[in-house]
Each structure stands twice: as C-alpha cells, then as structure tokens.
C-alpha cells in the first residue's frame, strides 16, 4: 500500500517505519514495524512517535 509511515523516537531520530500489508489491496492483512536500529525493539512504537503521509 503506498503509505509513508516513518517512526521517530521522542528526540526526533528516525528509528523505523510501519509497513501496511493488504489482502487484494482492500482489506488490512497485517502491520509490520521495520526498525533500523541495532537493537530489536521490545514493543511496537507509540502512536505519538509516528508520521503518516500518502504520496500525492
């Protein structure tokens, strides 16, 4: 799905992104947190640490 969902820590550093998986482009199938840090996160990021946008 063409969504830009970057995740930032409270200090503003980019720490990953949320991937949105759909079934045939219409039904939500899964959400995945792809992190870019050295340590694997223990939980999903808080919603307040995300920035979501759709391409124009």
Sine and cosine of phi, psi and omega as CSV:
sin_phi,cos_phi,sin_psi,cos_psi,sin_omega,cos_omega
0.00,0.00,0.72,-0.69,-0.06,-1.00
-0.97,0.23,0.98,0.20,0.00,-1.00
-0.79,-0.62,0.64,-0.77,0.07,-1.00
-0.96,-0.28,0.97,-0.23,-0.08,-1.00
-0.83,-0.56,0.98,0.18,-0.02,-1.00
-0.99,0.14,0.56,-0.83,0.03,-1.00
-0.91,-0.42,0.73,-0.68,0.00,-1.00
-0.83,-0.56,0.55,-0.84,0.07,-1.00
-0.98,0.21,0.13,-0.99,-0.04,-1.00
-0.83,0.55,-0.41,0.91,0.02,-1.00
-1.00,0.04,-0.01,1.00,0.08,-1.00
0.99,-0.13,-0.03,1.00,0.00,-1.00
-0.97,0.25,0.67,-0.74,0.03,-1.00
-0.94,0.35,0.83,-0.56,-0.02,-1.00
-0.86,-0.51,-0.04,1.00,0.03,-1.00
0.31,-0.95,-0.28,-0.96,0.02,-1.00
-0.48,-0.88,0.38,-0.92,0.07,-1.00
-0.99,-0.16,0.80,-0.60,0.07,-1.00
-0.99,-0.17,0.72,-0.69,-0.01,-1.00
-0.95,-0.30,0.87,-0.49,0.01,-1.00
-0.96,-0.26,0.73,-0.69,0.01,-1.00
-0.85,-0.53,0.37,-0.93,0.07,-1.00
-0.98,-0.21,0.95,-0.32,-0.04,-1.00
0.87,0.49,0.46,0.89,0.10,-0.99
0.97,0.23,0.05,1.00,-0.08,-1.00
-0.83,-0.56,-0.61,0.79,-0.08,-1.00
-0.96,-0.27,0.72,-0.69,0.06,-1.00
-0.90,0.44,0.84,-0.55,0.01,-1.00
-0.97,-0.23,-0.60,0.80,-0.03,-1.00
-0.21,-0.98,0.36,-0.93,0.18,-0.98
-0.86,-0.51,0.66,-0.75,-0.01,-1.00
-0.75,-0.66,0.70,-0.71,0.08,-1.00
-0.99,-0.17,0.93,-0.36,0.04,-1.00
-0.99,-0.16,0.95,-0.31,-0.05,-1.00
-1.00,-0.05,0.43,-0.90,-0.02,-1.00
-0.87,-0.49,0.23,0.97,0.01,-1.00
-1.00,-0.06,0.21,-0.98,0.01,-1.00
-0.94,0.33,-0.60,0.80,-0.03,-1.00
-0.99,-0.11,0.70,-0.72,0.05,-1.00
-0.93,0.36,0.74,-0.67,0.02,-1.00
-0.93,0.37,0.46,-0.89,0.01,-1.00
-1.00,-0.02,-0.23,0.97,0.00,-1.00
-0.45,-0.89,0.18,-0.98,0.08,-1.00
-0.94,0.35,0.46,-0.89,0.00,-1.00
-0.93,0.36,0.45,-0.89,0.07,-1.00
-0.92,0.39,0.56,-0.83,-0.02,-1.00
-0.85,0.52,-0.49,0.87,-0.02,-1.00
-0.94,0.34,-0.24,0.97,-0.02,-1.00
-1.00,-0.09,0.16,0.99,-0.03,-1.00
-0.96,-0.29,0.42,-0.91,0.12,-0.99
-0.73,-0.68,0.88,-0.48,-0.10,-1.00
-0.92,-0.40,0.73,-0.68,0.06,-1.00
-0.51,-0.86,0.44,-0.90,0.05,-1.00
-0.94,-0.34,0.63,-0.77,0.06,-1.00
-0.89,0.45,0.57,-0.82,-0.01,-1.00
-0.96,0.28,0.00,0.00,0.00,0.00
